[in-house]
């Protein structure tokens, strides 16, 4: 479970949980490399192959978008915990 102060991948310091949906939860975080604020989305619970494929599709789509009203994709990966 992500808690404030937890640093994910030696890069994203979790500040607080921002919300959750059907397959994931989103945290407000700070990029310790740039100091910028970011959103970190993680799959809830055990990730099925379906959820992983859907998450990958969402990530690819977001990486192609550039608009001031949409978050910018800065990275993706699997946490040491497997999340």
C-alpha contacts under 8 A as a table, 3 or more apart, distances in Angstrom:
res1	aa1	res2	aa2	distance
2	X	6	X	6.46
2	X	14	X	7.11
3	X	6	X	5.69
3	X	14	X	6.54
3	X	15	X	7.56
3	X	16	X	7.03
4	X	13	X	7.52
4	X	14	X	4.97
4	X	15	X	4.62
4	X	16	X	5.56
5	X	13	X	5.78
5	X	14	X	5.42
5	X	15	X	6.26
6	X	13	X	5.66
6	X	14	X	5.43
7	X	10	X	5.69
7	X	11	X	6.36
7	X	12	X	5.33
7	X	13	X	4.25
7	X	14	X	6.22
8	X	11	X	5.87
8	X	12	X	5.05
8	X	13	X	6.32
8	X	14	X	7.52
8	X	79	X	6.93
9	X	12	X	6.71
9	X	79	X	6.53
9	X	80	X	7.71
10	X	32	X	7.98
11	X	31	X	5.67
11	X	32	X	5.29
11	X	33	X	6.41
12	X	29	X	5.95
12	X	30	X	5.51
12	X	31	X	4.70
12	X	32	X	5.98
12	X	38	X	7.96
13	X	29	X	5.25
13	X	30	X	5.15
13	X	31	X	6.49
13	X	32	X	6.69
14	X	27	X	6.61
14	X	28	X	6.24
14	X	29	X	4.32
14	X	30	X	6.66
15	X	27	X	7.14
15	X	28	X	5.51
15	X	29	X	4.97
15	X	30	X	7.17
16	X	27	X	5.62
16	X	28	X	5.40
16	X	29	X	7.09
17	X	25	X	7.62
17	X	26	X	6.12
17	X	27	X	4.24
17	X	28	X	6.15
18	X	25	X	7.74
18	X	26	X	5.47
18	X	27	X	4.95
18	X	28	X	5.92
19	X	25	X	5.79
19	X	26	X	5.36
19	X	27	X	7.03
20	X	23	X	7.86
20	X	24	X	5.76
20	X	25	X	3.97
20	X	26	X	5.97
21	X	24	X	5.48
21	X	25	X	6.18
23	X	43	X	5.75
23	X	44	X	5.62
23	X	51	X	7.35
24	X	41	X	6.51
24	X	42	X	5.31
24	X	43	X	4.17
24	X	44	X	4.68
25	X	41	X	5.62
25	X	42	X	5.46
25	X	43	X	6.51
25	X	44	X	6.40
26	X	39	X	6.41
26	X	40	X	5.47
26	X	41	X	4.33
26	X	42	X	6.44
27	X	39	X	5.60
27	X	40	X	5.08
27	X	41	X	6.42
28	X	37	X	7.18
28	X	38	X	6.06
28	X	39	X	4.89
28	X	40	X	6.46
29	X	37	X	5.80
29	X	38	X	5.19
29	X	39	X	5.91
29	X	40	X	6.68
30	X	35	X	6.02
30	X	36	X	5.66
30	X	37	X	4.52
30	X	38	X	5.72
31	X	34	X	5.58
31	X	35	X	5.17
31	X	36	X	5.33
31	X	37	X	6.19
31	X	38	X	6.53
32	X	35	X	5.24
32	X	36	X	7.63
38	X	71	X	7.95
39	X	71	X	7.70
42	X	83	X	6.85
43	X	46	X	7.74
43	X	47	X	6.49
43	X	51	X	7.66
43	X	55	X	7.92
43	X	83	X	6.96
44	X	47	X	7.26
47	X	50	X	7.91
47	X	51	X	5.78
47	X	52	X	6.18
48	X	51	X	5.15
48	X	52	X	6.21
49	X	52	X	5.09
49	X	53	X	6.11
50	X	53	X	5.21
50	X	54	X	6.16
51	X	54	X	5.06
51	X	55	X	5.97
52	X	55	X	5.06
52	X	56	X	6.10
53	X	56	X	5.09
53	X	57	X	6.21
54	X	57	X	5.11
54	X	58	X	6.22
55	X	58	X	5.09
55	X	59	X	6.15
56	X	59	X	5.02
56	X	60	X	6.21
57	X	60	X	5.20
57	X	61	X	6.23
58	X	61	X	5.17
58	X	62	X	6.14
59	X	62	X	5.15
59	X	63	X	6.12
59	X	73	X	7.60
59	X	76	X	7.78
60	X	63	X	5.14
60	X	64	X	6.61
61	X	64	X	5.41
61	X	65	X	6.83
62	X	65	X	5.31
62	X	72	X	7.31
62	X	73	X	6.17
63	X	72	X	7.15
63	X	73	X	5.13
65	X	70	X	7.77
65	X	72	X	7.56
66	X	70	X	7.09
66	X	72	X	6.84
67	X	70	X	5.42
67	X	71	X	7.85
68	X	71	X	7.57
78	X	81	X	7.91
78	X	82	X	5.82
78	X	83	X	5.79
79	X	82	X	5.18
79	X	83	X	5.19
80	X	83	X	7.33
